[in-house]
Amino acid sequence: MTLKKGKKGKLAVIPKQKAEVIAQRPSELWSDMDQLFNRFRTNVDDLFWGPRANLMTVPEYRIPLMDIVDFGDKYEMHVEMPGIKKEDICIEVTPTMVEISAEHKEKSEETRKNWLRQERSNIDFYRSFQVPETLKTGKVEAELKDGILKVSLPKADPKPKYETTKVKIK
């Protein structure tokens, strides 16, 4: 830019060269926006769930399917735990809550002279349930059969069972 005297002795700013406008294609703009949003999503995920590790080494977390039945004097839980050994299952009971967790590790390995692959898998199960009534924690029983974990949770003060009676109208 240069300063020159213009009309009536006033100074004027005059550019030396014409400015070039760089044209971008619309697809390049969308690509830039996609990259920006991907970085934003990754940063938010890292903020709440921690940075991502190698996808091959991240353990798999599962919430097993569970049914709970109230028999009046006890609750009975049926939890699907396929492929899990009873030694790998941990059941913790407080007077108002039940937590069931398990860790299943598998490792397959070829023992040849020049092996090309060794694979591992980790599967973690976790489920908790808060009960509306106090439990007798010392009387809880559990049994694992055919991949179904059955947990019997006796109540400390069972409520009386109410029966309905049909009333005839006169």
Secondary structure, DSSP 8 states (H G I E B T S, - for coil): -EEEE-GGG-EEEE-SS--------HHHHHHHHHHHHHHHHHHHHHHHH-----TTTS-EEE---EEEEE-SSEEEEEEE-TT--GGGEEEEE-SSEEEEEEEEEEEEE--STT---EEEEEEEEEEEEE-SS-B-GGG-EEEEETTEEEEEEEBSS-------------
